[in-house]
Amino acid sequence: MQLATNTLERVAPLTHAVGNVLKRVFVIGFSIVVFGNKISTQTGIGTAIAIAGVAIYSLIKANMEEQKRKAALSAAS
């Protein structure tokens, strides 16, 4: 959690969102390879929906954070 907070302070929200999605893809891929999890059609569809949901949520959240930053900068000027 601390690493995520420190990273968010140093990079743009969109970069953080993309990194979050890639992290989840890596974890899922890692579990498939290391633990030998089988991927059925239903599991593949569920995984794709979950990754898409995280991506959409992260992108919307990143967009909202960017708007807050811009508003704060405008108000300070």
Biopython code that builds the backbone (N, CA, C, O; Angstrom):
import numpy as np
from Bio.PDB.StructureBuilder import StructureBuilder

atoms = [
    (1, "MET", "N", (0.828, -1.187, 0.000)),
    (1, "MET", "CA", (0.000, 0.000, 0.000)),
    (1, "MET", "C", (0.878, 1.258, 0.000)),
    (1, "MET", "O", (0.602, 2.212, -0.728)),
    (2, "GLN", "N", (1.916, 1.254, 0.804)),
    (2, "GLN", "CA", (2.812, 2.411, 0.866)),
    (2, "GLN", "C", (3.492, 2.636, -0.472)),
    (2, "GLN", "O", (3.642, 3.775, -0.914)),
    (3, "LEU", "N", (3.908, 1.541, -1.124)),
    (3, "LEU", "CA", (4.548, 1.665, -2.431)),
    (3, "LEU", "C", (3.590, 2.297, -3.436)),
    (3, "LEU", "O", (3.990, 3.155, -4.223)),
    (4, "ALA", "N", (2.341, 1.879, -3.412)),
    (4, "ALA", "CA", (1.351, 2.449, -4.329)),
    (4, "ALA", "C", (1.149, 3.934, -4.069)),
    (4, "ALA", "O", (1.026, 4.722, -5.006)),
    (5, "THR", "N", (1.114, 4.313, -2.803)),
    (5, "THR", "CA", (0.935, 5.721, -2.451)),
    (5, "THR", "C", (2.131, 6.552, -2.905)),
    (5, "THR", "O", (1.962, 7.625, -3.484)),
    (6, "ASN", "N", (3.334, 6.059, -2.643)),
    (6, "ASN", "CA", (4.533, 6.775, -3.075)),
    (6, "ASN", "C", (4.597, 6.888, -4.590)),
    (6, "ASN", "O", (4.968, 7.931, -5.129)),
    (7, "THR", "N", (4.234, 5.813, -5.270)),
    (7, "THR", "CA", (4.252, 5.820, -6.733)),
    (7, "THR", "C", (3.238, 6.816, -7.273)),
    (7, "THR", "O", (3.538, 7.554, -8.212)),
    (8, "LEU", "N", (2.052, 6.847, -6.699)),
    (8, "LEU", "CA", (1.007, 7.752, -7.168)),
    (8, "LEU", "C", (1.426, 9.205, -7.026)),
    (8, "LEU", "O", (1.058, 10.042, -7.851)),
    (9, "GLU", "N", (2.194, 9.511, -5.984)),
    (9, "GLU", "CA", (2.659, 10.881, -5.794)),
    (9, "GLU", "C", (3.697, 11.285, -6.833)),
    (9, "GLU", "O", (3.861, 12.474, -7.105)),
    (10, "ARG", "N", (4.399, 10.319, -7.419)),
    (10, "ARG", "CA", (5.501, 10.614, -8.330)),
    (10, "ARG", "C", (5.144, 10.508, -9.812)),
    (10, "ARG", "O", (5.854, 11.060, -10.653)),
    (11, "VAL", "N", (4.066, 9.815, -10.144)),
    (11, "VAL", "CA", (3.706, 9.639, -11.553)),
    (11, "VAL", "C", (2.298, 10.160, -11.798)),
    (11, "VAL", "O", (1.534, 10.415, -10.867)),
    (12, "ALA", "N", (1.982, 10.309, -13.065)),
    (12, "ALA", "CA", (0.644, 10.764, -13.447)),
    (12, "ALA", "C", (-0.386, 9.683, -13.100)),
    (12, "ALA", "O", (-0.056, 8.497, -13.114)),
    (13, "PRO", "N", (-1.607, 10.068, -12.794)),
    (13, "PRO", "CA", (-2.639, 9.077, -12.455)),
    (13, "PRO", "C", (-2.862, 8.044, -13.555)),
    (13, "PRO", "O", (-3.107, 6.874, -13.260)),
    (14, "LEU", "N", (-2.782, 8.454, -14.807)),
    (14, "LEU", "CA", (-2.989, 7.511, -15.891)),
    (14, "LEU", "C", (-1.888, 6.453, -15.914)),
    (14, "LEU", "O", (-2.169, 5.278, -16.150)),
    (15, "THR", "N", (-0.649, 6.852, -15.673)),
    (15, "THR", "CA", (0.462, 5.912, -15.615)),
    (15, "THR", "C", (0.248, 4.925, -14.475)),
    (15, "THR", "O", (0.509, 3.731, -14.627)),
    (16, "HIS", "N", (-0.219, 5.412, -13.352)),
    (16, "HIS", "CA", (-0.494, 4.547, -12.211)),
    (16, "HIS", "C", (-1.608, 3.563, -12.548)),
    (16, "HIS", "O", (-1.531, 2.394, -12.170)),
    (17, "ALA", "N", (-2.635, 4.012, -13.248)),
    (17, "ALA", "CA", (-3.753, 3.144, -13.623)),
    (17, "ALA", "C", (-3.290, 2.026, -14.548)),
    (17, "ALA", "O", (-3.667, 0.868, -14.371)),
    (18, "VAL", "N", (-2.478, 2.376, -15.526)),
    (18, "VAL", "CA", (-1.962, 1.362, -16.454)),
    (18, "VAL", "C", (-1.092, 0.364, -15.701)),
    (18, "VAL", "O", (-1.177, -0.839, -15.946)),
    (19, "GLY", "N", (-0.260, 0.850, -14.792)),
    (19, "GLY", "CA", (0.577, -0.044, -13.993)),
    (19, "GLY", "C", (-0.254, -0.987, -13.136)),
    (19, "GLY", "O", (0.099, -2.155, -12.970)),
    (20, "ASN", "N", (-1.354, -0.486, -12.594)),
    (20, "ASN", "CA", (-2.248, -1.309, -11.791)),
    (20, "ASN", "C", (-2.843, -2.442, -12.616)),
    (20, "ASN", "O", (-2.905, -3.581, -12.153)),
    (21, "VAL", "N", (-3.276, -2.142, -13.819)),
    (21, "VAL", "CA", (-3.843, -3.177, -14.692)),
    (21, "VAL", "C", (-2.770, -4.194, -15.075)),
    (21, "VAL", "O", (-3.019, -5.399, -15.048)),
    (22, "LEU", "N", (-1.580, -3.715, -15.431)),
    (22, "LEU", "CA", (-0.501, -4.632, -15.805)),
    (22, "LEU", "C", (-0.103, -5.522, -14.636)),
    (22, "LEU", "O", (0.233, -6.689, -14.834)),
    (23, "LYS", "N", (-0.138, -4.984, -13.424)),
    (23, "LYS", "CA", (0.161, -5.783, -12.236)),
    (23, "LYS", "C", (-0.822, -6.935, -12.106)),
    (23, "LYS", "O", (-0.424, -8.062, -11.811)),
    (24, "ARG", "N", (-2.094, -6.663, -12.322)),
    (24, "ARG", "CA", (-3.104, -7.713, -12.208)),
    (24, "ARG", "C", (-2.950, -8.761, -13.308)),
    (24, "ARG", "O", (-3.118, -9.954, -13.059)),
    (25, "VAL", "N", (-2.634, -8.322, -14.509)),
    (25, "VAL", "CA", (-2.396, -9.268, -15.601)),
    (25, "VAL", "C", (-1.205, -10.164, -15.258)),
    (25, "VAL", "O", (-1.248, -11.372, -15.492)),
    (26, "PHE", "N", (-0.144, -9.576, -14.706)),
    (26, "PHE", "CA", (1.033, -10.344, -14.318)),
    (26, "PHE", "C", (0.683, -11.377, -13.245)),
    (26, "PHE", "O", (1.098, -12.532, -13.344)),
    (27, "VAL", "N", (-0.071, -10.976, -12.227)),
    (27, "VAL", "CA", (-0.431, -11.899, -11.156)),
    (27, "VAL", "C", (-1.253, -13.066, -11.692)),
    (27, "VAL", "O", (-1.023, -14.213, -11.310)),
    (28, "ILE", "N", (-2.196, -12.785, -12.562)),
    (28, "ILE", "CA", (-3.015, -13.852, -13.140)),
    (28, "ILE", "C", (-2.150, -14.769, -14.002)),
    (28, "ILE", "O", (-2.245, -15.992, -13.893)),
    (29, "GLY", "N", (-1.310, -14.191, -14.854)),
    (29, "GLY", "CA", (-0.426, -15.001, -15.694)),
    (29, "GLY", "C", (0.545, -15.821, -14.866)),
    (29, "GLY", "O", (0.809, -16.982, -15.181)),
    (30, "PHE", "N", (1.079, -15.226, -13.808)),
    (30, "PHE", "CA", (2.010, -15.918, -12.919)),
    (30, "PHE", "C", (1.338, -17.122, -12.269)),
    (30, "PHE", "O", (1.936, -18.195, -12.185)),
    (31, "SER", "N", (0.103, -16.953, -11.811)),
    (31, "SER", "CA", (-0.602, -18.066, -11.171)),
    (31, "SER", "C", (-0.899, -19.183, -12.166)),
    (31, "SER", "O", (-0.901, -20.358, -11.798)),
    (32, "ILE", "N", (-1.146, -18.828, -13.411)),
    (32, "ILE", "CA", (-1.396, -19.846, -14.430)),
    (32, "ILE", "C", (-0.135, -20.665, -14.670)),
    (32, "ILE", "O", (-0.189, -21.894, -14.730)),
    (33, "VAL", "N", (0.993, -19.987, -14.807)),
    (33, "VAL", "CA", (2.256, -20.665, -15.108)),
    (33, "VAL", "C", (2.775, -21.444, -13.901)),
    (33, "VAL", "O", (3.087, -22.629, -14.019)),
    (34, "VAL", "N", (2.868, -20.795, -12.751)),
    (34, "VAL", "CA", (3.497, -21.411, -11.577)),
    (34, "VAL", "C", (2.624, -22.502, -10.966)),
    (34, "VAL", "O", (3.116, -23.587, -10.653)),
    (35, "PHE", "N", (1.348, -22.228, -10.796)),
    (35, "PHE", "CA", (0.467, -23.190, -10.137)),
    (35, "PHE", "C", (-0.217, -24.137, -11.108)),
    (35, "PHE", "O", (-0.923, -25.054, -10.687)),
    (36, "GLY", "N", (-0.019, -23.927, -12.398)),
    (36, "GLY", "CA", (-0.600, -24.815, -13.398)),
    (36, "GLY", "C", (-2.114, -24.747, -13.465)),
    (36, "GLY", "O", (-2.772, -25.733, -13.798)),
    (37, "ASN", "N", (-2.664, -23.588, -13.151)),
    (37, "ASN", "CA", (-4.122, -23.431, -13.218)),
    (37, "ASN", "C", (-4.603, -23.604, -14.651)),
    (37, "ASN", "O", (-4.028, -23.056, -15.591)),
    (38, "LYS", "N", (-5.657, -24.367, -14.792)),
    (38, "LYS", "CA", (-6.254, -24.571, -16.114)),
    (38, "LYS", "C", (-7.194, -23.409, -16.420)),
    (38, "LYS", "O", (-7.882, -22.896, -15.538)),
    (39, "ILE", "N", (-7.206, -23.014, -17.671)),
    (39, "ILE", "CA", (-8.064, -21.907, -18.094)),
    (39, "ILE", "C", (-9.150, -22.459, -19.021)),
    (39, "ILE", "O", (-8.890, -22.786, -20.179)),
    (40, "SER", "N", (-10.355, -22.555, -18.493)),
    (40, "SER", "CA", (-11.492, -22.965, -19.315)),
    (40, "SER", "C", (-12.036, -21.723, -20.022)),
    (40, "SER", "O", (-11.591, -20.604, -19.766)),
    (41, "THR", "N", (-12.977, -21.932, -20.889)),
    (41, "THR", "CA", (-13.607, -20.804, -21.574)),
    (41, "THR", "C", (-14.261, -19.873, -20.565)),
    (41, "THR", "O", (-14.132, -18.652, -20.660)),
    (42, "GLN", "N", (-14.960, -20.453, -19.604)),
    (42, "GLN", "CA", (-15.640, -19.652, -18.598)),
    (42, "GLN", "C", (-14.634, -18.869, -17.747)),
    (42, "GLN", "O", (-14.855, -17.696, -17.446)),
    (43, "THR", "N", (-13.542, -19.511, -17.363)),
    (43, "THR", "CA", (-12.510, -18.829, -16.586)),
    (43, "THR", "C", (-11.865, -17.712, -17.398)),
    (43, "THR", "O", (-11.611, -16.628, -16.872)),
    (44, "GLY", "N", (-11.599, -17.969, -18.679)),
    (44, "GLY", "CA", (-11.009, -16.947, -19.550)),
    (44, "GLY", "C", (-11.910, -15.738, -19.695)),
    (44, "GLY", "O", (-11.448, -14.598, -19.652)),
    (45, "ILE", "N", (-13.205, -15.993, -19.868)),
    (45, "ILE", "CA", (-14.163, -14.887, -20.001)),
    (45, "ILE", "C", (-14.234, -14.105, -18.685)),
    (45, "ILE", "O", (-14.244, -12.874, -18.698)),
    (46, "GLY", "N", (-14.282, -14.807, -17.557)),
    (46, "GLY", "CA", (-14.329, -14.145, -16.259)),
    (46, "GLY", "C", (-13.082, -13.313, -16.001)),
    (46, "GLY", "O", (-13.158, -12.201, -15.479)),
    (47, "THR", "N", (-11.936, -13.866, -16.373)),
    (47, "THR", "CA", (-10.677, -13.136, -16.202)),
    (47, "THR", "C", (-10.657, -11.884, -17.071)),
    (47, "THR", "O", (-10.243, -10.817, -16.616)),
    (48, "ALA", "N", (-11.097, -12.008, -18.306)),
    (48, "ALA", "CA", (-11.134, -10.858, -19.212)),
    (48, "ALA", "C", (-12.072, -9.769, -18.685)),
    (48, "ALA", "O", (-11.753, -8.582, -18.750)),
    (49, "ILE", "N", (-13.229, -10.182, -18.164)),
    (49, "ILE", "CA", (-14.173, -9.213, -17.605)),
    (49, "ILE", "C", (-13.568, -8.517, -16.391)),
    (49, "ILE", "O", (-13.701, -7.303, -16.234)),
    (50, "ALA", "N", (-12.900, -9.295, -15.528)),
    (50, "ALA", "CA", (-12.283, -8.714, -14.334)),
    (50, "ALA", "C", (-11.191, -7.713, -14.705)),
    (50, "ALA", "O", (-11.123, -6.628, -14.128)),
    (51, "ILE", "N", (-10.341, -8.069, -15.661)),
    (51, "ILE", "CA", (-9.266, -7.165, -16.085)),
    (51, "ILE", "C", (-9.855, -5.917, -16.746)),
    (51, "ILE", "O", (-9.388, -4.803, -16.506)),
    (52, "ALA", "N", (-10.874, -6.107, -17.574)),
    (52, "ALA", "CA", (-11.516, -4.950, -18.210)),
    (52, "ALA", "C", (-12.153, -4.041, -17.162)),
    (52, "ALA", "O", (-12.080, -2.817, -17.276)),
    (53, "GLY", "N", (-12.778, -4.633, -16.142)),
    (53, "GLY", "CA", (-13.388, -3.841, -15.077)),
    (53, "GLY", "C", (-12.359, -3.022, -14.310)),
    (53, "GLY", "O", (-12.577, -1.847, -14.015)),
    (54, "VAL", "N", (-11.236, -3.657, -13.993)),
    (54, "VAL", "CA", (-10.159, -2.942, -13.294)),
    (54, "VAL", "C", (-9.623, -1.818, -14.177)),
    (54, "VAL", "O", (-9.362, -0.714, -13.699)),
    (55, "ALA", "N", (-9.462, -2.106, -15.463)),
    (55, "ALA", "CA", (-8.939, -1.093, -16.385)),
    (55, "ALA", "C", (-9.889, 0.099, -16.475)),
    (55, "ALA", "O", (-9.452, 1.247, -16.392)),
    (56, "ILE", "N", (-11.157, -0.159, -16.639)),
    (56, "ILE", "CA", (-12.132, 0.925, -16.757)),
    (56, "ILE", "C", (-12.194, 1.741, -15.464)),
    (56, "ILE", "O", (-12.182, 2.971, -15.495)),
    (57, "TYR", "N", (-12.261, 1.046, -14.336)),
    (57, "TYR", "CA", (-12.294, 1.734, -13.044)),
    (57, "TYR", "C", (-11.044, 2.597, -12.859)),
    (57, "TYR", "O", (-11.134, 3.761, -12.470)),
    (58, "SER", "N", (-9.888, 2.015, -13.141)),
    (58, "SER", "CA", (-8.626, 2.735, -12.949)),
    (58, "SER", "C", (-8.531, 3.954, -13.851)),
    (58, "SER", "O", (-8.068, 5.011, -13.420)),
    (59, "LEU", "N", (-8.962, 3.818, -15.093)),
    (59, "LEU", "CA", (-8.903, 4.943, -16.023)),
    (59, "LEU", "C", (-9.858, 6.065, -15.610)),
    (59, "LEU", "O", (-9.511, 7.243, -15.699)),
    (60, "ILE", "N", (-11.050, 5.700, -15.161)),
    (60, "ILE", "CA", (-12.000, 6.716, -14.694)),
    (60, "ILE", "C", (-11.454, 7.416, -13.457)),
    (60, "ILE", "O", (-11.520, 8.640, -13.349)),
    (61, "LYS", "N", (-10.914, 6.637, -12.525)),
    (61, "LYS", "CA", (-10.350, 7.219, -11.311)),
    (61, "LYS", "C", (-9.173, 8.127, -11.637)),
    (61, "LYS", "O", (-9.039, 9.204, -11.057)),
    (62, "ALA", "N", (-8.313, 7.693, -12.571)),
    (62, "ALA", "CA", (-7.164, 8.506, -12.983)),
    (62, "ALA", "C", (-7.637, 9.817, -13.614)),
    (62, "ALA", "O", (-7.062, 10.875, -13.359)),
    (63, "ASN", "N", (-8.667, 9.744, -14.422)),
    (63, "ASN", "CA", (-9.211, 10.946, -15.059)),
    (63, "ASN", "C", (-9.760, 11.908, -14.012)),
    (63, "ASN", "O", (-9.565, 13.119, -14.118)),
    (64, "MET", "N", (-10.441, 11.380, -13.007)),
    (64, "MET", "CA", (-10.980, 12.226, -11.951)),
    (64, "MET", "C", (-9.852, 12.868, -11.136)),
    (64, "MET", "O", (-9.942, 14.042, -10.779)),
    (65, "GLU", "N", (-8.797, 12.112, -10.842)),
    (65, "GLU", "CA", (-7.654, 12.665, -10.105)),
    (65, "GLU", "C", (-6.967, 13.774, -10.902)),
    (65, "GLU", "O", (-6.567, 14.792, -10.337)),
    (66, "GLU", "N", (-6.834, 13.577, -12.203)),
    (66, "GLU", "CA", (-6.215, 14.591, -13.050)),
    (66, "GLU", "C", (-7.057, 15.863, -13.070)),
    (66, "GLU", "O", (-6.512, 16.967, -13.038)),
    (67, "GLN", "N", (-8.373, 15.719, -13.122)),
    (67, "GLN", "CA", (-9.250, 16.882, -13.084)),
    (67, "GLN", "C", (-9.132, 17.621, -11.757)),
    (67, "GLN", "O", (-9.160, 18.851, -11.725)),
    (68, "LYS", "N", (-8.998, 16.860, -10.643)),
    (68, "LYS", "CA", (-8.818, 17.492, -9.327)),
    (68, "LYS", "C", (-7.507, 18.266, -9.279)),
    (68, "LYS", "O", (-7.454, 19.376, -8.750)),
    (69, "ARG", "N", (-6.451, 17.679, -9.832)),
    (69, "ARG", "CA", (-5.153, 18.375, -9.849)),
    (69, "ARG", "C", (-5.228, 19.664, -10.650)),
    (69, "ARG", "O", (-4.715, 20.700, -10.228)),
    (70, "LYS", "N", (-5.867, 19.593, -11.803)),
    (70, "LYS", "CA", (-5.980, 20.778, -12.647)),
    (70, "LYS", "C", (-6.816, 21.852, -11.960)),
    (70, "LYS", "O", (-6.495, 23.038, -12.035)),
    (71, "ALA", "N", (-7.885, 21.434, -11.293)),
    (71, "ALA", "CA", (-8.725, 22.402, -10.580)),
    (71, "ALA", "C", (-7.969, 23.045, -9.429)),
    (71, "ALA", "O", (-8.109, 24.242, -9.175)),
    (72, "ALA", "N", (-7.171, 22.250, -8.739)),
    (72, "ALA", "CA", (-6.381, 22.784, -7.624)),
    (72, "ALA", "C", (-5.326, 23.761, -8.126)),
    (72, "ALA", "O", (-5.072, 24.782, -7.487)),
    (73, "LEU", "N", (-4.716, 23.461, -9.255)),
    (73, "LEU", "CA", (-3.731, 24.363, -9.829)),
    (73, "LEU", "C", (-4.377, 25.653, -10.311)),
    (73, "LEU", "O", (-3.811, 26.735, -10.151)),
    (74, "SER", "N", (-5.562, 25.538, -10.903)),
    (74, "SER", "CA", (-6.276, 26.725, -11.366)),
    (74, "SER", "C", (-6.692, 27.602, -10.201)),
    (74, "SER", "O", (-6.610, 28.828, -10.279)),
    (75, "ALA", "N", (-7.138, 26.981, -9.123)),
    (75, "ALA", "CA", (-7.573, 27.730, -7.946)),
    (75, "ALA", "C", (-6.389, 28.427, -7.264)),
    (75, "ALA", "O", (-6.539, 29.513, -6.704)),
    (76, "ALA", "N", (-5.222, 27.798, -7.316)),
    (76, "ALA", "CA", (-4.035, 28.378, -6.692)),
    (76, "ALA", "C", (-3.470, 29.542, -7.497)),
    (76, "ALA", "O", (-2.768, 30.398, -6.958)),
    (77, "SER", "N", (-3.775, 29.569, -8.764)),
    (77, "SER", "CA", (-3.224, 30.636, -9.634)),
    (77, "SER", "C", (-3.956, 31.938, -9.487)),
    (77, "SER", "O", (-3.611, 32.918, -10.148)),
]
sb = StructureBuilder()
sb.init_structure("model")
sb.init_model(0)
sb.init_chain("A")
sb.init_seg("    ")
for serial, (resi, resn, name, xyz) in enumerate(atoms, 1):
    if name == "N":
        sb.init_residue(resn, " ", resi, " ")
    sb.init_atom(name, np.array(xyz, "f"), 0.0, 1.0, " ", f" {name:<3s}", serial, name[0])
structure = sb.get_structure()
